[in-house]
Amino acid sequence: MNFLRGVMGGQPTGPQPSGAETIQKLCDRVASSTLLEDRRDAVRALKALSKKYRLEVASQAMSHLIHILQTDSSDSEIIGYTLDTLYNIFSNDEEEEQDESEDGGPSSSGKQSSKPAHDENGQKQADDLGCQFTEIFIKEPENVTLLLSLLEEFDFHVRWPGVKLLTALLKNQCSQVQAVILVSPMGVSRLMDLLADTREVIRNDGLLLLQHLTKCNAAIQKIVAFENAFERLLDIITEEGNSDGGIVVEDCLLLLLNLLKNNSSNQNFFKEGSYIQRMKPWFEVGDENLGWSAQKVTNLHLMLQLVRVMVSPVNPPGATSSCQKSMYHCGLLQQLCTILMATGVPADILTETINTVSEVIRGSQVNQDYFASVNAPSNPPRPAIVVLLMSMVNERQPFVLRCAVLYCFQCFLYKNQKGQGEIVATLLPSTIDANSISAGQLLCGGLFSTDSVSNWCAAVALAHALQDNMTQKEQLLRVQLATSLGNPPVSLLQQCTNILSQGNKINRRGSKVQTRVGLLMLLCTWINNCPIAVTHFLHNQANIPFLTGQISENLEEDEQLVQGLCALLLGICIYYNDNSLENYTKEKLKQLIEKRIGKENFVEKLGSICKHELYSRAAQKPQPVFSSPDQMLFDHEFTKLVKELEAVITKAVHKSSEEEKKEEEVKKTLEQHDSIVTQYKELIREQDTQINELKTQVSSMKTQNEQLQASLTQQLSQLQQHKDQYNVLKLKLGKDSQQHDAHGEGAQVNGVQSEELSRLWEELEELKKQHGVLQGQLTEKDSLIEKMKSEGAHPVEGTAGSSENNSELQKELETLRAQVQSQSAEISQLQAERQELLKKAETLGMASAPGNADGSAAAAKITELEKRLSEVTAETEKIKEEGKIWSNLKVDLEQQVATANSSVAILQNEKSKLQQEVAESKKEQDDLLMLLADQDQKIKSLKEKLKELGEPIEEDDDLDTRDQYDDEDDEDDD
């Protein structure tokens, strides 16, 4: 036990063994001891020596330590020592080890290493050792799986060293360890459980572990996200105080960035989970006088980066647009604009906020309109755009802030023709307000200032106000500038060219390359695809000699970029020249190039733009990022323009006059064919409109038919009910007549016959009521027939389903005729019943006369009966009159049925006519399609001729549109 006493601090006796010998003895002790206490003491001693003798412990003890993890997992103390020892072997971060020992971690070592702290070679060797040891350890994937299983142990002395050890492995061999964890069952889920640990040390180290685990691995990022990582991380950020929190908030934000950056699936999950709304409280910065700590600045900077990740221009357009809408509706954009206009915000936070707002509004019309309405809290209030432009053209502002403002202005105008018009309108004479500073005034001031950065930024900003907007390019030609007292005003276009030519005359003194590049980019964007602007530019007699002179000179390397841009400007003047100026037609300009410059030299100068080092940097992303003002030369949108125009200008310069004439003839022919195709398309559109109208009418007629059928069904049910009631009444009357025939004696006159008469009276009343109901039903039938006649009188317009409607109407009319006949039969039955009642009443009167001649009481009763009989007679007369009315109604119904039959015949004639018209229209459409096919063949042949002549031919979207219409016609025919 002497070596243990030496290691553990006992008094040394005899010669001291070397470190390697001590480690060898300890390894033998670990391998051979049967008592757990002995193995534990040996492992603790190895832990103490693992920092000083890292190589020896790793080479001799690693296998024994792994065996301890496999066999002694029930003892948390020895497992903790083993994990600490392995961590010391793999870890390369000496400062981290020192911090852990000071925090009271399990490690009890004193000095870290005998190597100097600032020895870079020594640190590199240590890193190499850690990577080598890690590679040896993970050769057996079971070792990593074993560590993951140990993390399920809740004991602090096991879980915390296990988290640190896995973190060290990920630092050294990230991709290999990620692959093992990815295939391990429940591997990522076990690591996610660390975030739920109540001990902050383990939770915080778990955050660091997950940061390394999620680096550059989309599969693990998705698994972590679907393990409810967003919810847990946002909860931790809220608990720690949002932007006012400490280093834990920073770690959470770094992990969120790992999960969301360049991962569209996680971004969509984050948005769909309504987590964007939970970002708004992060930017409630509170009182500006409380100060900004370094940690708060870091946290807020990461929060802004997280917002930018969600709306980055490199994301899919649909996902970016959706996130922009969510940020506007939840108030996040408004909160960012509040920080933008606040005072006391640190410069780096303000710069990042401007960049964030830029990408939130980029390409979103709603967000751009809101940003245009934001005002700065000044007296009087000024638009935020004006305040930002004041910073951009102020040379005393930080360079990165000016670049951020330029990016914000570019994003505000991106795909925003409304905003472009508002900016250009501030330059027009009719809208200039002398009492306020406008965006146009600031841009002009920056364009002609002595600061080259302001010149470049203003030129690029103004070029973005004209990007892909022909209207504003023409409007900007109206802008007039007052140069000096007594001199007439000059146009903005003329002033830009004057600055370029004057800089050349004074040997470019005061005219830096940056300024000239900015002005040339503005001019190229301005006159591109705008023949009117090209004409205005060529109208100045000094412009073309200046450009040819610049291109033909042998200039320094810095000036070669200016030569290339001058060649591009001259090429645009050739390509978009409408030959309205006799001295500067396309042919004369090409002859001028051939004589003074040479075509090959011109093409070489033009191609030098894309070969510039800064060109490729600017083409990578829209945000202008420059390490220094000297590198501020190219704009991202301008690089797209150069790429688009280089090839077409080269072809235009090499074309001969004959090819130009042939091309013009072909273009004229194509225009004629296009006009013919346009006419046919309009005709087809009209026919499609007519067909749609006919379809609408057919659908409305079907609806009306359904309504009529429903009403007829209802009437039929009501008639059946009346028939049933009539049958019941008929049975009652039959029973009553039998009773009267059986009892004809005079003694029953005073009692039974009186009751029978009263009952007959009641039945007559019921018949009267039933008659009234039937009369009302007939009135409804009459109105229904009138309605059908009015509907049938109109001409039916339709191509499909008209025959079905006519057959249905015919069936309905036949049904109605049968109903009228049944009703007439019912009327005749009612009349017959009425006659029977009259006969019964007379018979009762004759029978009652001899039986009551003896007394006055009987005479009174007879009188009363006669009175009642007279009333019955009167009622019977009324019923007869009503029967006549019913017969008249029957005649009217028959006439109406005849009228309906004639209407049906008219409808059938109209139907046949419409079918003939439809057949004729189909025949006309087939003829038109044949004509279109012929025209298509002619256009293809002409395009082939153009291709043979070397002219680039773009695909015609109109032809695809025509095919689409043809397909729709085929579907309609089917």
Secondary structure as UniProt FT lines:
FT   HELIX           2..8
FT   HELIX           19..32
FT   HELIX           36..49
FT   TURN            50..53
FT   HELIX           54..71
FT   TURN            73..74
FT   HELIX           76..90
FT   HELIX           94..102
FT   TURN            103..104
FT   TURN            117..118
FT   HELIX           120..137
FT   TURN            138..139
FT   HELIX           141..150
FT   TURN            151..152
FT   HELIX           156..172
FT   HELIX           174..183
FT   TURN            185..186
FT   HELIX           187..192
FT   HELIX           193..196
FT   HELIX           200..213
FT   TURN            214..216
FT   HELIX           218..226
FT   TURN            227..228
FT   HELIX           229..240
FT   HELIX           242..244
FT   HELIX           247..260
FT   TURN            261..262
FT   HELIX           264..272
FT   TURN            273..274
FT   HELIX           277..283
FT   HELIX           288..290
FT   HELIX           294..310
FT   TURN            313..314
FT   HELIX           317..329
FT   TURN            330..331
FT   HELIX           332..341
FT   HELIX           347..361
FT   TURN            362..363
FT   HELIX           365..373
FT   STRAND          375..376
FT   STRAND          382..383
FT   HELIX           384..392
FT   TURN            395..396
FT   HELIX           399..413
FT   TURN            414..415
FT   HELIX           417..425
FT   TURN            426..427
FT   HELIX           429..431
FT   TURN            434..435
FT   HELIX           439..447
FT   HELIX           452..466
FT   TURN            467..468
FT   HELIX           470..476
FT   TURN            477..478
FT   STRAND          480..481
FT   TURN            485..486
FT   STRAND          490..491
FT   HELIX           492..505
FT   TURN            506..510
FT   HELIX           513..527
FT   TURN            528..529
FT   HELIX           531..539
FT   TURN            541..542
FT   HELIX           543..552
FT   TURN            557..559
FT   HELIX           560..575
FT   HELIX           582..584
FT   HELIX           586..596
FT   HELIX           599..607
FT   TURN            608..611
FT   HELIX           613..618
FT   TURN            619..620
FT   HELIX           629..631
FT   HELIX           636..654
FT   HELIX           657..742
FT   HELIX           746..748
FT   HELIX           749..753
FT   HELIX           754..793
FT   HELIX           802..851
FT   HELIX           856..949
FT   HELIX           957..973
//
